[in-house]
Amino acid sequence: MSFPDTPSYVLRYFWFAGIAEASRLLLTAANVVWTEENPEWPQEKAAQPFGRMPVLIEKGANKDGSDFVLSESKTIERYLARKYGFISNDLMQAARQEEIRDQIADVVWEFFTPRLFEGESRERAVKKFKELFHRMLVVHSRILRENGNNGHFIGDKLSYVDIAGYSFIRTATLGANIIEPELSKYVVDNLTPEFKQLAKIIEAEPLLSAHVSKAPVLPLISS
């Protein structure tokens, strides 16, 4: 899949894997020209549309030739997924993909919540994350198995939800192993064979190799 005539993009986010990781992967899989900016924070906070990141800039995409600027992580993801064919045109199948993605996003939110607390409050937040994480593993592993355990949630081709599922693994193992090492290890230790197969297939995807080969997660979760 290649889109050589599309405008180039700028993605603004922090340097680590996080809530912009799925957008990085979508841009890479779409084989479009894009660069990343890592603004100084909080010095450049006021320069962002809603005072936070990620921010996507599509160069010269508006009818008057100005840049199209978009914020909010999942909005950016869905814009790119629809534009480059990673989400179904069928409304029901698209809704199912978005449902799975939103469930993953809920787990990511709970993953990062414990760092805001100490003592018993942190323990409660950790417990809440683990409960939701295990619920996701049960439900999503079943979906992966019912699709033939071929490393895809739907069909046999790379889709938005495959990228979303893999981005969670990257965020939890690479993006959080410094700020939440214990939870990061917990995720690695509890990933199901179905999620490991997903990571294996994604990291073998030729269009994504340039991005994931810099920091593959498969060596971290294969043991």
Number of C-alpha atoms within 10 A of each C-alpha: 10 11 11 11 8 13 15 16 21 17 24 20 23 17 12 14 20 20 24 26 23 26 26 21 22 25 24 18 24 20 17 19 15 16 13 14 13 14 16 10 11 10 8 12 14 11 11 16 14 13 13 17 21 25 22 25 20 19 17 15 16 11 8 7 9 11 16 14 19 19 19 16 18 19 13 21 25 17 13 19 22 14 11 18 14 22 22 17 11 8 10 10 13 16 14 14 20 18 13 20 19 15 17 21 17 14 21 21 12 19 24 17 15 21 13 9 13 11 8 9 12 15 13 14 20 19 14 16 22 18 13 18 21 16 14 17 17 12 12 20 20 15 17 22 16 12 15 15 18 18 24 27 28 21 12 12 12 19 20 28 25 25 27 26 23 23 26 23 25 23 22 25 24 19 21 20 14 10 11 17 15 12 20 20 16 14 20 19 13 13 17 17 16 22 24 19 18 24 26 20 17 24 20 12 15 9 19 19 15 13 14 18 11 8 11 17 22 19 9 12 21 14 7
